[in-house]
Amino acid sequence: MTPSEESFHLDSQASGRQVLKAIAARFSTRSELLPNRKTIYYDTFDWRLHEAGSVLEVNTDDRATTLRWQTPDGPLRELLPPDGVPAFAWDLPAGPLRHALSPLVEMRRLLPLVHLETSGEALQILDDNRKTVARVVLEETSAIRPDETGQRQSLPLTLRAIPVKGYQKAFDALLQMLSEESRLEPAPTPPLVLALGAIDRQAGDYSSRLDLRLEADQRADEALKQVYRSLLRTIIANEPGLRADLDTEFLHDFRVAVRRTRSALSQLKGLYPEATVSEFRREFNWLGSLTGPTRDLDVNLLKMADYRALLPEEVRADLEPLTEFLERHRGLEHRRMVQALAGKRYRDLVERWQTFLDQPPAEGELPRNAATPIGELASRRIWKAYRRVLEKGEAIGPETPPEALHRLRIEAKKLRYLLEFFRSLYDAEGVTRLVKALKQLQDNLGDFNDFVVQQATLGRLAQQMIDERLQPAETLMAMGRLQERLENGQEREREGFYRRFEKFSAPGNRKRFRRLFKQQERPER
Amino acid sequence: MKVFATYNIKGGVGKTATAVNLAYLAAASGARTLIWDLDPQGAATFYFRIRAKVKGGGKKLVRGRSDPDSLIRGTDFEGLDLLPADFSYRHMDLALEKTKKPTKRLARLLQPLAAEYDILFLDCAPSISLVSESVFVASDALLVPTIPTTLSLRTLDQLRHHLDEREKRRPMVLPFFCMIDRRKSLHRRISDSTDSSTHGMLETKIPYSSVVEQMGLHRAPLAVFAGRSQPARAYEELWREIGTRMRP
C-alpha cells in the first residue's frame, strides 16, 4: 500500500521557505510548477455525508475536474465534465461512486459548503536516476463562503509531504527529516473542519431530529416551550431552501415540524391560556394545509420511479405525460405557496409565536397543567396514547375497513411524537427500543396507507387530466394498470400488519411501556 | 477501467512510444492511468526511469502469487503509474501455460486494479503467443501502430483474420500509421491511399521523427521535452481520435 500523505502547518512564509531550503540541502531536488486548484466541499442540508463519516469534494485544476468521496471504506473518485458540478446524485456519471452515494443522499441536493482556492510551489525529491520518489508542496489556501458575500479567510500555510507509489523508503526519509531537522508536527485538524471553521460554520449544525434536554421536575408549560422553540428553529431553518426550491426535503422537514407543533398543541392541554392556544392551533393548521398540495405533488413525483418499475418495460414511457402534468401543477402550487409564505399572515404567525415562546414563565393563577412537573404529565400522556394504540390495533381484523387502519396510523404517530418530545426524561435505551418497535408498525401502516391513497390519487389525477383535455389514452391505461399493482401491494401490507402489530404489542414491549410510563393510580387533574 | 494494448506482431514499429505518450496524455487529462510494461526489454520502464525488476518475477505474478499493487511504481507524473518490466517476462508463455485457463489469466490479474485506475495500457512484446492471446482477452482495444508498407498491411490483415476466427470476445482493433517517412515514396503512396474504408485505419498519422528517438535520451514522454513538436501534436490528435472511437 502507498502510505498516505502528511500535512504540516507553518506559521509564516519565511519558515516555509526555510523548510524547503533545508529539504533541498538534504536531498536531490527539482522545483515543479503547481497549478492553482479550486476545491468545493459538498454535503446535503442535513449533513448526510458528514454523518456517514465521509467527505465529498470537487477539485478543479488546469487538467481536470474530479469528484472525490472519502468514505470510511476508502476513497471513490469520478472524473466530471468541465463545470459539471453535480446538484443531485442522479446527475453524476453512472459508476461505483454514484452507486454508493445515491442511497445515502437520496433526493437531497448536494450543496456547496465552502470553496477553497489553493496555490503554491512544489519540490520533487529525486533518486540517482533523477526520478521523482516523493513530493513536497507548500500551499496557501483561502476559504470562501459559497454565498453572495463571498467572504474570504486565509487558512494556515500548509506543507504537504506526498509519497510516490513504490518508494516508501524515500518518503520515510523525508518525514524523518521534517520531524527531526525541521521540527514539524503533523497538522491535527482535517482540512474540511479547518475550512468550515474559517467561515464560521460547523459540520452537523442542522438536524431535523429533536434533540432536547428536559428535566423531569421542570414546569410543564416551560418544558413544552423548549420543545416548541426547537420545532420553530427547524421551521425557520428550512424556509430559505423551501423558497428557493433546492430539493423536496426542505418542505418535508418544514411540514413535519409544523405537524409536531400541532400535535403537541392538541395533545398537551391546559398549559397556556385557552384563547392563545386556539389561535395558534388555527394558524398552524392553516400553515399545514397551505403547504399540503405541494408536498402531495412532490410525493407523487418521487413515486414516479417506483411506478415505472411496477410496469412492464414497453409501457413505461406512457407515464411521461403524467410526469409532465405533475411537474406543471407542482410548479404552480409551489409558486402559490411561496407567495403566501412571503405574506403577512405567515410572518405574523412566526413573530407572535416566537414572542410567546420567549416570554418569561407565567405567574399567578395558572392553567391546570402548567405547573405540573413535566415528567408526570409526559408519562400520563404517553401511557394514554399507548393504551389507545393498543386498543385500536387489537380491534383490527380481516373485515375491518381501511379507515380503521388509517385511524390507527394517526394514533401511532401521536404516540411517536410524544416519545420523541420527551425521550430525554427517560432511560434512553428503553425509549429507543420502543420507538424502533413503533416505527416498524408505523412503516407498515404508512405503506398500507400510501397504497390506498395512491390508488385514489391516480384516479383523481386521471380525471384531472381528462378535464384539462389531456387525453393520452396510453397514459390513462398505464395509470389503470398501476392502480391494479397498487391494490396488490395494499393487500400485501395488510397481511403484514398482524405480524407487525403482534411484535409491537408483545409482552416484552408491554412490560417496557408499563415500567417507563405507568404511574401510580391518581385522579387526573 | 478501459484497457488498451499497444500491439503488433512486428517489432520496432513504435509500440512503446505510443504507450508512453498516450498514457502520459491520459493521465494529464485527469484519468488515473497505469502502464504494464509486458516487454522483457523494458523500454517503457526505462523511459520512466524505473528499475526493470519485479520481485518474484513474471512467474509468481502470473500465478497470482504476488500482489500486483505492491509491484506498481509511481512515475514522475501525477496520476500515472507503471508496473515494471522484468527480464523473466520472456518466459511468460511458459508460466501461463501452467495455469488454468491461461488466456483468461491476464484479465483476472487485472481485475483488482479496476477500482484504482481508469485507464490501463498494456505495452506488449512483438509476437503472437499465449501472452498475446491473453492480452486480446483482457483488452477493450488494440492500438496497432503500422508502418505504411505492403508487408505491414498484410500483417495487419493477418491479425484481423486471427481475431475473427476466435469465438471469444474480440477487442476493437484501432490501427494507425506511424513512422511515416515522407521521403520514401512507398510510405507516401500507401499512407495517402489507405484509409478507414480499406483497412479501418484511424485518421491520425504519426510522422517519423528523430524527436521520438530522443525519448530514450531524455527518458521522458514527448510532451515533457518537445511538447510543440509535430509527433507530440500527432499523439495528442491520436488520443482525441481514440476517445471518439471508444465512446459507446
HADDOCK unambig.tbl for C-alpha pairs under 7 A between the chains (distance, minus, plus):
assign (segid A and resid 1 and name CA) (segid B and resid 70 and name CA) 6.50 0.50 0.50
assign (segid A and resid 63 and name CA) (segid B and resid 28 and name CA) 6.16 0.50 0.50
assign (segid A and resid 63 and name CA) (segid B and resid 29 and name CA) 5.35 0.50 0.50
assign (segid A and resid 63 and name CA) (segid B and resid 30 and name CA) 6.06 0.50 0.50
assign (segid A and resid 64 and name CA) (segid B and resid 29 and name CA) 5.89 0.50 0.50
assign (segid A and resid 64 and name CA) (segid B and resid 30 and name CA) 5.18 0.50 0.50
assign (segid A and resid 129 and name CA) (segid B and resid 49 and name CA) 6.26 0.50 0.50
assign (segid A and resid 131 and name CA) (segid B and resid 49 and name CA) 5.80 0.50 0.50
assign (segid A and resid 131 and name CA) (segid B and resid 76 and name CA) 6.40 0.50 0.50
assign (segid A and resid 132 and name CA) (segid B and resid 75 and name CA) 6.99 0.50 0.50
assign (segid A and resid 132 and name CA) (segid B and resid 76 and name CA) 5.03 0.50 0.50
assign (segid A and resid 164 and name CA) (segid B and resid 74 and name CA) 5.25 0.50 0.50
assign (segid A and resid 165 and name CA) (segid B and resid 72 and name CA) 6.91 0.50 0.50
assign (segid A and resid 165 and name CA) (segid B and resid 73 and name CA) 5.11 0.50 0.50
assign (segid A and resid 165 and name CA) (segid B and resid 74 and name CA) 4.59 0.50 0.50
assign (segid A and resid 166 and name CA) (segid B and resid 72 and name CA) 6.23 0.50 0.50
assign (segid A and resid 166 and name CA) (segid B and resid 73 and name CA) 4.62 0.50 0.50
assign (segid A and resid 166 and name CA) (segid B and resid 74 and name CA) 6.42 0.50 0.50
